[in-house]
Amino acid sequence: MTPAQRSLLLLLPSLSGLLLILFHSWRQRGPKITIAFFVSGAVYGLLRDAFIQDAMIDDRDLRMPYEFALPVLRIGDASIQAVVGWLFSIYASWCIAEAIVRRFEPQQAEPRLFPVLTLACLTNAALGYAVEVAAAAAGWWWWNLSVKNPFTLDVPVAGVIAWFSVPFDFLLPFLLIFGDRGRIRWWALVTVALFPLHIKWSHGSLELGYQTLKIPLFTTYHLLMILSLFLGSVIIPIRTRGSGTGDRWAAAALVITVVGITGFMQTTHGDSLVLLLSLLPLVVLSLVAFTRFPTWAIGVVAAVPATAAVAQVGAIGFWAWVPAAYLIFFERTVRPGAAPHLKNAHAMGAIVAIGAAYLFCANGNGNEVRANRRYAQAQQARSLDETEKGIRQAIELCPHKDEFHFALARLLLQEGDRTGAIAVYRDLAARIPGAELAHVHLGNTLVLEAEPLPLGSPERRALLQEARERFDWAVKVRPEHPQTHFALGRFLATVPRSIEKQREGVSHLERAIALASVEVDNEIAQRVIAQSWRLLAQFHERANESERAIEALEELKKHRARDEEPELDAWIDRLRGHG
């Protein structure tokens, strides 16, 4: 199955599911709620990627945390697949959460908001967990975070938390504003600020979080979110009045679709049937929602394969117990009529859990603080050996920081150890497929390694072939990045021996110039422009295209220091003399 076919296998069922939930919502919730949900949900999906782009790339010059391999359709920086996916997952989670609450509160015509919201967050995390494992197996998208957790089948925990937080960011304001049978609660509009507060502010202000709370602000936001969900489920009586009461078949069909597609991709493209364990949390929640089996029985059934998996893959089975354990707790404490001391125990348990999570995060961040300190000391070391030792110690303390790995590779190149640098870049490129600069630097180092080898030797050809593949991959994953086009263009315009083959690099160099010209205040972009014009001038001179070479040199003069003008003027005069 080709990558395009795998992408369509994700997109087409998603679009079919979108039509299904549109029909279900129109029939069960009415036109007002349906129009409000799908319009505001689509806007949320579009803005979410834009906010992440702004907070993590424009402000801090980082990569997107996740990237689609083959986005079928895009609107600006947002993938249509992502927008459809968020609508699909939020609505399905909403339906499942309502069904669970109605099971525990059958006498209530209108479910309480916070229990619905809490279960929607949990369901969305369970759904997202299954989808993320399938996405990694199928290559639908990848995470650019190098932090992988064996307890979550190598899905970044940040990914699961992101899925958990989506209903809180979107569904909480939506249900508060439109949940009164379609009538707008204007006072609730203030909750719309939760979304930009989470994505833009907490993710874009890391330094403030480290300085004040010793942990990132987004971690604090997530902890407060979980605390408010638990306490809100116990003490806040607000109800949602725009809910559907029937046609559970539509929500069940959505779950069956998700389980079927993700299970198929995990089985056919994954390297182990253990991946199917990622479906257990969603299956547990769905069984509670759409069947009448006792919650404890569902938990026991889910624990059987989970327990068997513990012997194979450690604590991963824990994730299958989480929804069952919470639902049993929920059934005994949150439902009306529960004893006050149980409700108090629920609230206190939430507070203790939040405190433990806070301490865990603070302790985990301690390694990063120590690693940053050791890295800074290494930069001040008197010898290269001491610097290398310090950087390696920083990597041991905090292996997920790309900055340390890039610094180690640069140091190894400085020491003349190209083989060691290649190994570091290969490791980075393997762990983070979207790290385009790792592929670019690896390609450049491979070219350096090939230069002293005899022309036509198998070793040289193999190194140059891999370099070409690395540059091609960098352009594929970041087609709007000037450095990727520059790297590929430089390789094509200089390495092949024939002019015709070198001509392939011209379009990439010109593309690099066009992309870099937008970033007028970026020093790296300006360097890309100048080097691209120089390479174009050299190529056109070799191709006996003097006029085009002169044009390139005139452009180059605009981007170089004045002390370089005599050299460029002499070059131009020589070309005119040969013209």
C-alpha positions as CSV (number, residue, x, y, z in Angstrom):
1,M,0.0,0.0,0.0
2,T,1.5,3.3,-1.1
3,P,1.7,6.4,1.3
4,A,-1.0,8.1,-0.8
5,Q,-3.3,5.1,-0.4
6,R,-2.7,5.0,3.4
7,S,-3.6,8.7,3.6
8,L,-6.8,8.1,1.7
9,L,-7.6,5.2,4.1
10,L,-7.6,7.8,6.8
11,L,-9.3,10.7,4.9
12,L,-12.2,8.9,3.2
13,P,-13.6,7.2,6.4
14,S,-13.1,10.5,8.3
15,L,-15.2,12.3,5.7
16,S,-17.8,9.5,5.8
17,G,-17.9,9.7,9.6
18,L,-18.2,13.5,9.3
19,L,-21.4,13.1,7.3
20,L,-22.7,10.5,9.8
21,I,-22.2,12.8,12.8
22,L,-23.7,15.7,10.9
23,F,-26.8,13.6,10.3
24,H,-26.9,12.4,13.9
25,S,-26.5,15.9,15.3
26,W,-29.1,17.5,13.0
27,R,-31.6,14.7,14.0
28,Q,-30.9,14.5,17.7
29,R,-29.6,18.0,18.7
30,G,-31.4,20.2,16.3
31,P,-30.3,22.7,13.6
32,K,-29.0,25.4,16.0
33,I,-26.7,23.2,17.9
34,T,-25.5,21.4,14.8
35,I,-24.7,24.6,12.9
36,A,-23.0,26.1,15.9
37,F,-21.0,22.9,16.6
38,F,-19.7,22.4,13.1
39,V,-19.0,26.0,12.3
40,S,-17.2,26.7,15.6
41,G,-15.5,23.3,15.5
42,A,-14.1,24.0,12.0
43,V,-12.8,27.4,13.1
44,Y,-11.2,25.8,16.1
45,G,-9.5,23.2,14.0
46,L,-8.1,25.8,11.6
47,L,-7.0,28.1,14.4
48,R,-5.4,25.3,16.5
49,D,-2.7,24.7,13.9
50,A,-2.2,28.4,13.3
51,F,-1.8,29.1,17.0
52,I,0.7,26.2,17.3
53,Q,2.5,27.5,14.3
54,D,2.7,31.0,15.8
55,A,3.7,29.9,19.3
56,M,6.3,27.3,18.4
57,I,7.7,28.3,15.0
58,D,7.3,32.0,14.6
59,D,8.0,33.0,18.2
60,R,10.6,30.3,19.1
61,D,11.9,29.1,15.7
62,L,10.9,25.4,16.5
63,R,9.2,22.8,14.4
64,M,5.6,21.9,14.5
65,P,5.2,19.1,17.2
66,Y,3.6,16.9,14.6
67,E,3.5,16.9,10.8
68,F,1.4,15.1,8.2
69,A,3.3,12.9,5.8
70,L,1.0,13.6,2.8
71,P,-1.6,16.2,3.7
72,V,-4.3,15.7,1.1
73,L,-5.8,19.2,1.4
74,R,-4.6,22.3,3.2
75,I,-5.9,25.8,4.1
76,G,-2.9,27.9,4.9
77,D,-0.9,26.0,7.5
78,A,-3.8,23.8,8.6
79,S,-4.5,20.4,7.3
80,I,-8.1,19.7,6.3
81,Q,-7.5,16.1,7.6
82,A,-6.8,17.6,11.0
83,V,-9.9,19.7,11.0
84,V,-12.1,16.8,10.0
85,G,-10.4,14.6,12.6
86,W,-11.0,17.0,15.4
87,L,-14.7,17.4,14.5
88,F,-15.0,13.6,14.3
89,S,-13.2,12.9,17.6
90,I,-14.8,15.6,19.7
91,Y,-18.3,14.7,18.6
92,A,-17.8,11.0,19.1
93,S,-16.3,11.6,22.6
94,W,-19.2,13.9,23.4
95,C,-21.7,11.2,22.5
96,I,-19.9,8.4,24.4
97,A,-19.6,10.7,27.5
98,E,-23.3,11.5,27.4
99,A,-24.2,7.8,27.1
100,I,-22.0,6.9,30.1
101,V,-23.5,9.7,32.3
102,R,-27.0,8.8,31.3
103,R,-26.3,5.2,32.3
104,F,-25.2,6.4,35.8
105,E,-27.9,9.0,36.0
106,P,-30.9,7.5,34.2
107,Q,-33.4,9.6,36.2
108,Q,-31.9,12.9,35.0
109,A,-33.2,14.2,31.7
110,E,-30.3,16.7,31.4
111,P,-26.8,15.4,32.1
112,R,-24.4,17.5,34.2
113,L,-21.8,19.4,32.3
114,F,-18.6,18.5,34.1
115,P,-19.1,14.8,34.3
116,V,-19.8,14.8,30.5
117,L,-16.8,17.0,29.9
118,T,-14.5,14.8,32.1
119,L,-15.6,11.7,30.3
120,A,-15.3,13.4,26.9
121,C,-11.7,14.3,27.7
122,L,-11.0,10.7,28.8
123,T,-12.7,9.3,25.7
124,N,-10.9,11.6,23.4
125,A,-7.6,10.6,24.9
126,A,-8.5,6.9,24.5
127,L,-9.5,7.5,20.9
128,G,-6.4,9.6,20.2
129,Y,-4.2,6.9,21.8
130,A,-5.5,4.3,19.4
131,V,-5.2,6.6,16.4
132,E,-1.7,7.8,17.3
133,V,-0.4,4.2,17.5
134,A,-2.0,3.5,14.1
135,A,-0.6,6.7,12.6
136,A,2.9,5.7,13.6
137,A,2.5,2.3,12.0
138,A,0.9,3.6,8.9
139,G,3.0,6.7,8.5
140,W,0.0,9.1,8.4
141,W,1.9,11.6,10.5
142,W,4.8,11.7,12.9
143,W,5.7,13.6,16.1
144,N,8.8,15.7,16.0
145,L,9.3,15.2,19.7
146,S,12.1,12.9,20.5
147,V,10.5,12.0,23.9
148,K,9.1,8.5,23.4
149,N,7.6,6.4,26.2
150,P,7.6,2.6,26.2
151,F,4.6,2.6,28.5
152,T,2.5,4.2,25.7
153,L,3.8,2.1,22.8
154,D,6.2,4.9,21.9
155,V,3.5,7.5,21.5
156,P,4.7,10.8,23.2
157,V,2.7,11.4,26.4
158,A,2.4,14.9,25.2
159,G,0.3,13.6,22.3
160,V,-2.1,11.8,24.6
161,I,-2.4,14.9,26.8
162,A,-3.1,17.0,23.7
163,W,-6.0,14.7,22.8
164,F,-7.3,14.9,26.4
165,S,-7.2,18.7,26.4
166,V,-9.1,19.3,23.2
167,P,-12.6,18.8,24.6
168,F,-11.7,21.0,27.5
169,D,-10.5,23.8,25.2
170,F,-13.4,23.5,22.8
171,L,-16.3,21.6,24.3
172,L,-16.4,23.4,27.6
173,P,-16.9,26.9,26.1
174,F,-19.3,25.4,23.5
175,L,-21.5,23.6,26.0
176,L,-21.5,26.6,28.3
177,I,-22.4,29.0,25.5
178,F,-24.8,26.9,23.4
179,G,-25.9,24.2,25.9
180,D,-29.1,25.9,27.0
181,R,-31.3,24.4,24.2
182,G,-29.4,26.4,21.6
183,R,-29.9,29.7,23.5
184,I,-26.6,31.6,23.9
185,R,-25.3,32.2,27.4
186,W,-23.4,35.5,26.7
187,W,-21.6,35.4,30.1
188,A,-19.9,32.2,29.1
189,L,-18.1,33.8,26.2
190,V,-15.2,34.4,28.6
191,T,-14.4,30.7,28.4
192,V,-13.4,31.1,24.8
193,A,-10.1,32.5,26.1
194,L,-9.1,29.0,27.4
195,F,-8.0,27.9,24.0
196,P,-5.6,30.7,23.2
197,L,-4.5,30.7,26.8
198,H,-3.5,27.1,26.5
199,I,-2.0,27.0,23.0
200,K,-0.6,30.5,22.5
201,W,0.4,31.6,26.0
202,S,1.3,28.5,28.0
203,H,3.2,26.9,25.1
204,G,4.8,30.2,24.0
205,S,6.0,31.3,27.4
206,L,8.3,28.5,28.5
207,E,10.9,30.8,30.1
208,L,8.2,32.4,32.3
209,G,7.1,29.0,33.5
210,Y,10.6,27.9,34.3
211,Q,11.4,31.1,36.2
212,T,8.3,31.2,38.3
213,L,7.0,27.6,38.8
214,K,10.1,25.6,37.8
215,I,7.9,23.7,35.3
216,P,6.6,24.7,31.9
217,L,3.4,26.8,31.9
218,F,1.6,24.3,29.7
219,T,2.2,21.6,32.4
220,T,0.6,23.9,35.0
221,Y,-2.3,24.5,32.6
222,H,-2.8,20.7,32.2
223,L,-2.7,20.1,36.0
224,L,-5.2,22.9,36.6
225,M,-7.4,21.5,33.8
226,I,-7.5,18.0,35.4
227,L,-8.1,19.5,38.9
228,S,-11.0,21.6,37.6
229,L,-12.6,18.6,35.8
230,F,-12.5,16.4,38.9
231,L,-13.7,19.1,41.3
232,G,-16.3,20.3,38.8
233,S,-17.7,16.8,38.5
234,V,-18.4,16.9,42.3
235,I,-19.5,20.4,43.1
236,I,-20.6,22.3,40.0
237,P,-24.3,21.5,39.1
238,I,-24.5,23.2,35.6
239,R,-26.3,20.9,33.1
240,T,-26.3,20.7,29.4
241,R,-29.7,21.1,27.7
242,G,-28.8,20.6,24.1
243,S,-28.0,17.0,24.2
244,G,-29.4,14.1,22.1
245,T,-31.3,11.3,23.8
246,G,-31.3,8.6,21.2
247,D,-29.8,7.0,18.1
248,R,-26.8,5.6,20.0
249,W,-26.2,3.5,16.9
250,A,-24.5,6.5,15.2
251,A,-21.9,6.9,18.0
252,A,-21.5,3.2,18.1
253,A,-20.9,3.1,14.4
254,L,-18.2,5.8,14.8
255,V,-16.4,3.7,17.4
256,I,-16.6,0.6,15.3
257,T,-15.1,2.6,12.4
258,V,-12.2,3.9,14.5
259,V,-11.5,0.5,16.0
260,G,-11.7,-1.2,12.6
261,I,-9.4,1.2,10.7
262,T,-6.8,1.6,13.5
263,G,-6.8,-2.1,14.3
264,F,-6.3,-2.9,10.6
265,M,-3.4,-0.5,10.2
266,Q,-1.8,-1.6,13.5
267,T,-2.1,-5.3,12.4
268,T,-1.0,-4.9,8.8
269,H,1.7,-2.1,9.2
270,G,2.8,-2.5,12.8
271,D,5.7,-4.7,13.9
272,S,3.7,-6.4,16.7
273,L,0.2,-7.4,17.7
274,V,0.9,-5.7,21.0
275,L,-0.1,-2.5,19.3
276,L,-3.7,-3.7,19.5
277,L,-3.5,-3.0,23.2
278,S,-3.9,0.7,22.4
279,L,-7.6,-0.1,21.5
280,L,-8.4,-1.3,25.0
281,P,-9.2,2.1,26.7
282,L,-11.6,3.0,23.9
283,V,-13.2,-0.4,23.9
284,V,-13.7,-0.2,27.7
285,L,-15.4,3.2,27.5
286,S,-17.6,2.1,24.5
287,L,-18.8,-1.0,26.3
288,V,-19.8,1.0,29.3
289,A,-21.6,3.5,27.1
290,F,-23.4,1.2,24.7
291,T,-24.0,-2.0,26.8
292,R,-25.4,-2.9,30.1
293,F,-22.6,-5.0,31.4
294,P,-21.5,-4.1,34.9
295,T,-18.6,-1.7,35.0
296,W,-16.6,-3.9,37.3
297,A,-17.0,-6.8,34.8
298,I,-15.8,-4.8,31.9
299,G,-12.8,-3.7,34.0
300,V,-12.0,-7.3,34.8
301,V,-12.3,-8.4,31.1
302,A,-10.1,-5.6,30.0
303,A,-7.5,-6.4,32.7
304,V,-7.0,-9.9,31.3
305,P,-5.1,-8.9,28.1
306,A,-3.6,-6.0,29.9
307,T,-2.2,-8.2,32.6
308,A,-0.9,-10.6,30.0
309,A,0.8,-7.7,28.2
310,V,2.6,-6.6,31.4
311,A,4.9,-9.6,31.1
312,Q,5.8,-8.6,27.5
313,V,6.0,-4.8,27.5
314,G,6.1,-3.7,31.1
315,A,3.6,-1.3,32.5
316,I,1.8,-0.6,29.3
317,G,-1.2,-2.6,30.5
318,F,-1.8,0.1,33.0
319,W,-3.4,2.3,30.3
320,A,-6.2,-0.3,29.8
321,W,-7.1,-0.1,33.5
322,V,-7.3,3.6,33.7
323,P,-10.8,4.2,32.1
324,A,-12.3,1.2,33.9
325,A,-10.9,2.3,37.3
326,Y,-12.1,5.8,36.8
327,L,-15.6,4.7,35.7
328,I,-15.9,2.5,38.8
329,F,-14.8,5.5,40.9
330,F,-17.2,7.8,39.0
331,E,-20.1,5.4,39.4
332,R,-19.6,5.3,43.2
333,T,-18.9,9.0,43.9
334,V,-20.1,11.4,41.2
335,R,-23.6,10.1,40.6
336,P,-26.5,11.8,42.5
337,G,-27.2,10.1,45.8
338,A,-23.6,9.2,46.5
339,A,-22.7,9.5,50.2
340,P,-21.1,12.9,51.0
341,H,-18.0,11.2,52.4
342,L,-17.4,9.5,49.1
343,K,-17.7,12.8,47.2
344,N,-15.2,14.3,49.6
345,A,-12.9,11.4,49.0
346,H,-13.2,11.9,45.3
347,A,-12.3,15.6,45.7
348,M,-9.4,14.8,48.0
349,G,-8.2,12.0,45.7
350,A,-8.2,14.5,42.8
351,I,-6.1,17.0,44.8
352,V,-3.6,14.3,45.9
353,A,-3.3,13.1,42.3
354,I,-2.7,16.6,41.1
355,G,-0.1,17.2,43.8
356,A,1.7,13.9,43.0
357,A,1.7,14.8,39.3
358,Y,3.0,18.2,40.0
359,L,5.9,16.8,42.1
360,F,6.6,14.2,39.4
361,C,6.8,16.9,36.7
362,A,9.0,19.1,38.9
363,N,11.3,16.2,39.6
364,G,11.4,15.3,35.9
365,N,12.2,18.9,35.1
366,G,15.1,18.8,37.5
367,N,17.1,16.6,35.1
368,E,16.5,19.2,32.4
369,V,17.7,22.0,34.6
370,R,20.8,20.0,35.5
371,A,21.4,19.2,31.9
372,N,21.1,22.8,30.8
373,R,23.6,23.8,33.5
374,R,26.1,21.0,32.5
375,Y,25.7,22.0,28.8
376,A,26.4,25.7,29.7
377,Q,29.5,24.6,31.6
378,A,30.7,22.5,28.7
379,Q,30.5,25.5,26.4
380,Q,33.0,27.2,28.7
381,A,35.4,24.3,28.9
382,R,39.1,24.9,28.0
383,S,39.5,21.9,25.8
384,L,37.5,20.1,23.1
385,D,37.7,16.8,25.1
386,E,36.1,18.5,28.2
387,T,33.5,20.1,26.0
388,E,32.6,16.8,24.5
389,K,32.5,15.1,27.9
390,G,30.1,17.8,29.2
391,I,27.8,17.6,26.2
392,R,27.5,13.8,26.5
393,Q,26.7,14.2,30.2
394,A,24.0,16.7,29.4
395,I,22.6,14.2,26.8
396,E,22.5,11.5,29.4
397,L,20.6,13.7,31.8
398,C,18.1,15.0,29.1
399,P,18.3,12.8,26.0
400,H,15.3,14.4,24.3
401,K,16.9,17.9,23.8
402,D,17.8,18.1,20.1
403,E,20.1,21.1,20.8
404,F,22.5,18.9,22.7
405,H,22.8,16.3,19.9
406,F,23.3,19.0,17.2
407,A,26.0,20.6,19.4
408,L,27.7,17.2,19.8
409,A,27.7,16.6,16.1
410,R,29.2,20.0,15.4
411,L,31.9,19.4,17.9
412,L,32.8,16.0,16.4
413,L,33.1,17.7,13.0
414,Q,35.3,20.3,14.5
415,E,37.5,17.5,15.9
416,G,37.6,15.9,12.4
417,D,35.4,12.9,13.5
418,R,33.0,12.8,10.5
419,T,32.1,9.2,11.3
420,G,30.9,10.1,14.8
421,A,29.0,13.2,13.5
422,I,27.3,11.0,10.9
423,A,26.2,8.6,13.6
424,V,24.7,11.4,15.7
425,Y,22.8,12.9,12.8
426,R,21.6,9.5,11.8
427,D,20.3,8.9,15.3
428,L,18.5,12.2,15.3
429,A,17.0,11.7,11.8
430,A,15.8,8.2,12.8
431,R,14.1,9.3,16.1
432,I,12.5,12.4,14.6
433,P,11.6,11.9,10.9
434,G,10.4,15.6,10.7
435,A,13.8,17.0,11.9
436,E,14.7,18.3,8.5
437,L,17.9,20.0,9.7
438,A,19.2,16.6,10.9
439,H,18.7,15.3,7.4
440,V,20.3,18.4,5.9
441,H,23.3,18.3,8.1
442,L,23.6,14.5,7.6
443,G,23.6,15.0,3.9
444,N,26.2,17.7,4.1
445,T,28.5,15.5,6.2
446,L,28.0,12.6,3.9
447,V,29.2,14.7,1.0
448,L,32.3,15.8,3.0
449,E,33.0,12.1,3.8
450,A,32.7,11.3,0.1
451,E,35.0,14.1,-1.3
452,P,38.4,12.4,-0.7
453,L,37.3,9.1,-2.1
454,P,38.2,8.1,-5.6
455,L,35.7,9.1,-8.3
456,G,33.4,6.2,-9.3
457,S,34.3,4.1,-6.2
458,P,31.4,2.2,-4.7
459,E,31.9,3.8,-1.3
460,R,31.7,7.3,-2.8
461,R,28.6,6.5,-4.9
462,A,26.9,5.0,-1.8
463,L,27.6,8.1,0.3
464,L,26.4,10.5,-2.4
465,Q,23.3,8.4,-3.0
466,E,22.4,8.6,0.7
467,A,23.1,12.3,0.8
468,R,20.7,12.8,-2.1
469,E,18.0,10.8,-0.4
470,R,18.5,12.9,2.8
471,F,18.2,16.2,0.9
472,D,15.1,14.9,-0.9
473,W,13.5,13.9,2.4
474,A,14.2,17.3,3.9
475,V,12.5,19.0,1.0
476,K,9.6,16.6,1.3
477,V,8.9,17.2,5.0
478,R,9.6,21.0,4.9
479,P,8.9,22.2,1.4
480,E,8.5,25.8,2.6
481,H,11.8,25.9,4.4
482,P,14.5,27.8,2.4
483,Q,17.4,25.8,3.9
484,T,16.1,22.5,2.6
485,H,15.9,23.7,-0.9
486,F,19.3,25.4,-0.6
487,A,20.9,22.1,0.6
488,L,19.4,20.1,-2.3
489,G,20.1,22.8,-4.8
490,R,23.7,23.1,-3.8
491,F,24.2,19.3,-4.0
492,L,22.6,19.1,-7.4
493,A,24.4,22.2,-8.8
494,T,27.9,21.1,-7.7
495,V,28.2,17.3,-7.2
496,P,27.2,15.9,-10.6
497,R,29.8,16.2,-13.3
498,S,27.6,17.0,-16.2
499,I,26.1,20.5,-16.7
500,E,22.7,19.1,-17.6
501,K,22.5,17.2,-14.3
502,Q,23.7,20.2,-12.4
503,R,20.9,22.3,-14.0
504,E,18.4,20.3,-11.8
505,G,19.7,22.3,-8.8
506,V,18.9,25.7,-10.3
507,S,15.2,25.5,-9.6
508,H,15.8,24.6,-5.9
509,L,18.3,27.4,-5.5
510,E,15.8,29.9,-7.0
511,R,13.1,28.5,-4.7
512,A,15.4,28.9,-1.7
513,I,15.9,32.5,-2.6
514,A,12.1,33.1,-3.0
515,L,11.4,31.6,0.4
516,A,14.2,33.3,2.2
517,S,13.3,36.7,0.8
518,V,10.2,36.8,3.0
519,E,12.4,36.6,6.1
520,V,14.1,40.0,5.7
521,D,15.3,40.2,9.3
522,N,16.6,36.6,9.5
523,E,20.4,36.4,9.4
524,I,20.3,32.7,8.3
525,A,17.8,33.5,5.5
526,Q,20.0,36.3,4.2
527,R,23.0,34.0,4.2
528,V,20.9,31.4,2.2
529,I,20.1,34.1,-0.3
530,A,23.7,35.2,-0.8
531,Q,25.1,31.7,-1.0
532,S,22.3,30.7,-3.5
533,W,23.1,33.7,-5.8
534,R,26.8,32.8,-5.7
535,L,26.1,29.2,-6.6
536,L,23.8,30.3,-9.4
537,A,26.5,32.6,-10.7
538,Q,29.1,29.8,-10.7
539,F,26.8,27.4,-12.4
540,H,25.8,29.9,-15.2
541,E,29.5,30.6,-15.7
542,R,30.3,26.9,-16.1
543,A,27.3,26.7,-18.5
544,N,28.7,29.6,-20.6
545,E,25.6,31.7,-19.7
546,S,27.5,34.9,-19.0
547,E,24.5,37.3,-18.9
548,R,22.6,35.1,-16.4
549,A,25.8,34.8,-14.3
550,I,26.2,38.6,-14.3
551,E,22.6,39.0,-13.2
552,A,23.2,36.6,-10.3
553,L,26.3,38.5,-9.3
554,E,24.4,41.8,-9.3
555,E,21.9,40.3,-7.0
556,L,24.6,38.9,-4.8
557,K,26.1,42.4,-4.4
558,K,22.9,43.5,-2.7
559,H,23.4,40.9,0.0
560,R,27.2,41.0,0.7
561,A,29.4,43.4,2.7
562,R,31.0,46.3,0.9
563,D,34.5,44.9,1.2
564,E,33.4,42.0,-1.1
565,E,32.3,44.4,-3.9
566,P,35.8,44.6,-5.5
567,E,35.9,40.8,-5.9
568,L,32.4,40.7,-7.3
569,D,33.1,43.7,-9.7
570,A,36.2,41.9,-11.0
571,W,34.2,38.7,-11.5
572,I,31.6,40.7,-13.5
573,D,34.3,42.4,-15.6
574,R,35.8,39.0,-16.4
575,L,32.5,37.7,-17.5
576,R,31.8,40.6,-19.7
577,G,35.2,40.3,-21.3
578,H,34.3,36.7,-22.1
579,G,30.8,37.5,-23.2
